[in-house]
């Protein structure tokens, strides 16, 4: 029976395959020529902005959004993460919509996040119990919840206690030598107001170390004395290299409130506010040397990020409305990443993007002394809802060389 169709020989098949290959090649070439990117390429570009030394969250979000529209699953997961964790992009309604859609497509990560979202809705009821838990119990529960039991011992080793400083307007005149923010510092008779670049600095805070030791005992920190912190206002490029001072007063028996010189006045933070001290466990922020030492893979990093923010949200005290997270010691509540490497490479005039093992080891010597956050209630602001961090090397702390303190400021 004749069908009228040509018999397809091996030669014809080979020819057809060649034509198809040429057609595909031409399409790829045309696509590259037009400058169009694939979803994976958009995602990889987003990763560079998100993970780089000079983090650019806005550009990372834009790249991930473009990749998500092209059906890139990993980019969609990244968008979900940013919608939850970053204030500038936070949108719980949109995040839940994405999770429901991706769970319907059978994505395990979306199903898991939906389950966590449902369980977290009882967070406020559980917070008092979780806050009261011991350090080891907190870490054990968190590691179990986020399937990170394998790193529990390592996380316990790098976790650090800190003193959370909660602000509240003092009633009446604060007593002398109290841990406080704003107002006038309590000073000795030989006190000289610190000056930088011809400008007198603004008093920021003072910490009574006897108050601190009753909350967190530290072998490295002096058992008594007063630490007074000053900074330049406004904080800008001209002051970010040396616009600060930390003064240690060992003897607090005969202190009087200083009168701020005219050039140091004008700061909004003039109301003296007593700081209440509370012990709090801190965990290393992602993209720090301590966190990298946990030895996590890509999936492990995502789970640790979720663990980190869950710890802050469910196991730690929250500042009062309009207030900020201020702390003495421990790990910082970083915004942009690892500060210790930037400090150590910067003081040696080296490029932080060119790793040096000896400098990396030296960077681990830096310890957080004080963290002060933007605080509407105190009239404090550092960039876009940023924070100021006072750092000191362990060896300088042991020698009480507080004049060697270094400051970093991070903002969103």
Secondary structure, 3 states (H helix, E strand, C coil): CCCCCCCCCHHHHHHHHHHHHHHHHHHHHHHHHHCCCCHHHHHHHHHHHHHCCCCCHHHHHHHHHHHHHCCCHHHHHHHHHHHHHCCCCCCHHHHHHHHHHHHHCCCHHHHHHHHHHHHHCCHHHHHHHHHCCCHHHHHHHHHHHCCCHHHHHHHHHHCEEEEEEEEEECCCCCCCCCCEECCCCEECCCCCCCEECCEECEEEEEEEHHHHHCCCCCCCCCCCCEEEEEECCCCCCCCCCCCEEEEEECCCCCCEECCCCHHHCCCCCCCCEEEEEEEEEECCCCCCHHHHCCCCCHHHHHHHHHHHHHHHHHCCCCCCCCCCCEEECCCCCCCCCCHHHHHHHHHCCCCCCCCCHHHHHHHCCEEEEEEEECEHHHCECCCCCCEEEEEEEHHHHHCCCHHHCEEEEECC
